[in-house]
Amino acid sequence: MLDAISIAQTEYLLKKSEASRKELGQYFTGSAIAKFMASLVIHSSSQEEIKILDAGGGFGILAIAASLKCLEIGIKKIHVVIYEIDVELLAHLERNLKEVKTVFAEDQASFNYEIFAQDFVLTRPDLFDNHFDLAIINPPYFKYNSKNSPYADVTSDLFKGNPNIYASFMGVASASLKPNGQMIAIVPRSFTNGLYFKGFRHYLNKNLNLNRLHIFHSRNQLFKELAVLQENIICSYIKAPQKEQVHVSASEGYDDFDHLNFECYSSKMIIDQSNDQEIIRIPEDREDAKVIEFIENFESSFEENQYFISTGPVVEHRTQEYIGYEELIPTVPLWRMHNIKCLQAIWTGGHKKDEYFKLKEGSEKHLTPNKSYFLLKRFSSKDEKRRLVGGVYIPNDNSPYLALENHVNYVGHKVYNLSKTEVFGLAVFFNSTLLDRYFRCISGNTQVNATEIRLIKMPSRRLIEQLGDSFLELNQLNPSQENIDKIISDILKA
């Protein structure tokens, strides 16, 4: 049944226009995913009846998979409530649920359902019905305008901020649960870190017990028919205080759940309670866990070392009048992401994207003091091997200004100018496999956010300078990754 539903919903979705899919944030769940999510149901067969919520039902595949799983474990009476705003598919949904009702009847079991053609978040069913045993959801994904969207502040009684519609779905769904009720969701990983989701994470960590996480090694397998490269996870929460352990599993893609890498970690490792960001860290394996422990035991931190990180102030679409190729008036090079390499910052004027920033009236507010900095790319491509790529910038002229485009982060010291050894030490640390692996555990984004960098534990400045000294002793312009990692191993005993 689930395989047939999966085929039908894919055919339906591919017939819809891209604009319509985008408006609804609509991505259906395949049968393999639905079966796996249903396998996470932990309710006992001793329950006489279970009430299931599917907050964005589509063709009903998740609610149906969960219901069939409950029947399998001996729960004979099930009531399903489904919300779905795409009226074009309601007939498909009704037909699928009627078929399930027949299956249950053949097994002398009871299956009842209600379909609400209403917006789940705007309806806020949690305010009048918070007695669900299970919520199983694949919510829509889209950002909305916090000033004029009907979704703005609808969930402000639950958590602060308006990060994304899927967070609103998760918030309302979890609030609809009875005590010890379970929420199973497949959602983007982006809620686990980042400033925008800070209030949402605080709500989850305060009210729910994260008991299971599942991640996918491959980005391009999950919704491959729609070319979706979002990094998704499956999470299971229980409406109860956080317990001491979290189970984490991983698979390559969406259809190999029989070959899982499965580990159990302390909740303190997964949920970082050492600061107000409360980042949720996800190690892919035991080696990742060792990396987290190693980094977290460093004696200092980015902020304790008094480093700062800022985004380049040149926003190109606002500063076109200053950007160009002419050198008839005073200019400085405009540094973009393509100029940043591993340990190097290179601007020759010979690259097709190399341009100048003109020093004329009003330009000063877009410029940065011309000092030594560690320059860090703000973005990596989705398939790039590394998340953290940064190079050393050391002034080679007497200009008081430096032009940095806003896809480049720059790191300096709040009090002192960075010495050559210290800036190279920062470059070695940030370009190491050790830190890149750690960063992947704390962030599923291709964007390198300053918020996460500021929270990173680090060696002392003395050790950072030793890293720089060791690198400069190599006297190599293009060191291999092995050379960088050997310096990290020798100095930091990694």
PyMOL commands that set and color helices and strands:
alter all, ss='L'
color gray80, all
select helices_A, chain A and resi 2-15+18-24+31-39+61-72+87-106+120-123+125-127+165-175+189-192+195-207+224-226+267-270+286-296+316-318+320-322+337-339+364-366+420-430+433-442+450-455+461-474+481-492
alter helices_A, ss='H'
color red, helices_A
select strands_A, chain A and resi 50-54+77-83+110-116+132-137+177-188+209-216+232-238+245-251+261-266+300-301+307-311+323-324+331-335+340-341+343-345+355-358+368-369+373-377+390-393+401-404+408-413+457-458
alter strands_A, ss='S'
color yellow, strands_A
deselect
rebuild
show_as cartoon
